[in-house]
Amino acid sequence: MKKIFGLGLVLVGMAAALVSCKKEDALKVGVCAGPYGDMFVEAIQPQLEKKGYKVKIIEFSDYVQPNNALAEKDIDVNMFQHSTYLKKFSADHKLELSYLTEIPTAAMGIFADKYKSVDSLPAGSVIAIPNDDTNLSRALRVLAQTGAVTIDPSADPSKATVKDLSENPKHFTFKEVSAEILPNVLDSVGAAIINGNYAIGAGLKLTDAIYNEQLLPGYFNVIAVRTEDIEKDFAKDIYSIVHSDEFRKVIEDPKKQYAAFGRPSGYLD
């Protein structure tokens, strides 16, 4: 009986040591430059550190590397993309990635240097849009929200391309460029439809957009992990932090950039 009790103490001690080691290893978080990296550092990282985690932020410069790095176990978590992009990227590249929760998100905006509204854009204006499939179709849907173009009802709006525009009365033409450099071409086009994080990263204010996207389900940004890790303690801890009063206090601070972000449906849960 004493031997069994002693063995039990050893096993408990080993388990505690394993848990401790996991928290001693830095939790590697992949982000892209801009507000979501800031959000993790300001609203999530402090609470993780209070729980005993060490956090290492790894910054990426595009929308491809963070998911590949996550799948290859170079990082443990990423926070930069909406769920529609995550699902499509994972399916296209046969990756086993899942999201933990949605987060407050900066909407896509239509920005113009010379014009004050979408209606004031001249006929034949060049509109710059992202060149990746998911955000290209999203940009067209944002423009369609303004009534400036119409997407053919027979087309799948989540996969729409310029060829699927059934109405384009001002004969806009479209310039497809990488999402992250859209702010850099703003001065050479009539308007650019820019992801909120890249707009903020380039010093643009969301309130200066001539139109702000009305966010739809599937287009709120998410925190992603490998599917095999979704039930692990670090994943559960991140989920609980994002649904805490401490997190909401940071998001709702009027002095911070997140105050104008769209809130997902589970924000108050």
Secondary structure, DSSP 8 states (H G I E B T S, - for coil): -HHHHHHHHHHHHHHHHHHHHHHHS-EEEEEETTHHHHHIIIIIHHHHHHTT--EEEEEESSSSHHHHHHHTTS-SEEEEEEHHHHHHHHHHHT--EEEEEE--B---EEE-SS-SSSTTS-TT-EEEEE-SHHHHHHHHHHHHHTTSSEE-TTS-GGG--GGGEEE-TT--EEEEE-GGGGGGGGGGSSEEEE-HHHHHHTT--GGGSSEE----TT-SEEEEEEGGGTTSHHHHHHHHHHTSHHHHHHHT-TTSGGGGSB--TTTT-
